[in-house]
Amino acid sequence: MQLDTEFVPSQKEFMDAVWHAVTQLYGEYGASLTSLALINYDVEQKLAIVRTNLTTVDNLRAALASIISISGKQAAVHVIAVSGTIKALCVKLRE
């Protein structure tokens, strides 16, 4: 996913915003079903790769769309690509 911000949030700030969005929409139980994990975070390009369960991909996409700020500063998160494996995702991103 691509971060659209004027500043560069840290990994912790980014994941805090993602977890907050997921728990706001789906609660603690719904958030626990996602098995959400940060795989890679590129500060320079503002790109992040996260892993989630296949059954919760749509829920995560909705939660990401609801992010309007990170650490009190305006931000948006755009999903660039979705893939079944991280290897295939890396290939898609290189194209």
C-alpha positions in Angstrom: 0.0 0.0 0.0 1.0 3.6 -0.6 0.9 6.3 2.1 -0.3 9.7 0.9 1.2 12.1 3.5 3.3 15.2 3.6 5.4 13.7 6.4 7.0 10.3 6.9 5.4 8.3 9.7 7.4 5.8 11.6 6.5 2.1 11.4 4.9 2.3 14.8 2.8 5.4 13.9 1.6 3.7 10.7 0.7 0.4 12.4 -1.0 2.2 15.3 -3.2 4.0 12.7 -4.0 0.7 10.9 -4.9 -1.1 14.1 -7.0 1.8 15.3 -8.9 1.9 12.0 -9.5 -1.9 12.2 -10.6 -1.9 15.8 -12.9 1.1 15.2 -14.7 -0.6 12.4 -14.7 -4.2 13.6 -13.9 -4.2 17.3 -11.3 -6.2 19.2 -12.8 -9.5 18.0 -12.9 -8.5 14.4 -9.3 -7.2 14.6 -8.1 -10.4 16.1 -9.5 -12.3 13.1 -7.3 -10.4 10.6 -3.9 -11.8 11.9 -2.5 -8.5 10.7 1.3 -8.2 10.4 3.6 -5.7 8.9 6.0 -7.4 6.5 7.9 -4.5 5.0 7.8 -0.7 5.4 9.8 1.5 3.1 10.1 5.0 4.6 11.6 6.6 1.5 8.9 5.5 -0.9 6.2 5.4 1.7 5.2 1.9 0.8 4.1 -0.8 3.2 3.4 -4.5 2.8 1.1 -6.2 5.3 -0.1 -9.7 5.7 -3.7 -10.7 6.6 -6.0 -13.7 6.3 -7.7 -14.2 3.0 -11.1 -14.0 4.6 -10.4 -10.5 6.0 -8.9 -8.8 3.0 -12.0 -6.8 2.2 -12.4 -5.8 5.9 -8.8 -4.6 6.0 -9.2 -2.7 2.7 -12.3 -0.9 4.2 -10.4 -0.1 7.4 -7.4 1.3 5.4 -9.8 3.5 3.4 -11.1 5.0 6.6 -7.7 6.3 7.7 -7.7 10.1 7.4 -4.8 10.9 9.8 -1.7 9.4 11.2 -0.4 10.8 14.5 -2.8 13.8 14.1 -1.5 14.7 10.7 -3.5 14.3 7.5 -2.9 11.0 5.7 -4.5 8.5 3.4 -3.6 4.9 2.6 -4.1 3.5 -0.9 -4.0 -0.2 -1.7 -1.8 -0.7 -4.8 -1.9 -4.5 -5.1 -3.2 -7.6 -3.4 -1.7 -11.0 -3.9 -1.9 -14.5 -2.5 1.8 -14.7 -1.7 4.4 -12.1 -0.7 6.7 -13.4 -3.5 4.0 -12.7 -6.1 3.3 -9.3 -4.6 6.9 -8.3 -4.9 6.8 -9.3 -8.6 3.7 -7.2 -9.1 5.2 -4.2 -7.4 8.4 -4.4 -9.6 6.3 -4.2 -12.8 
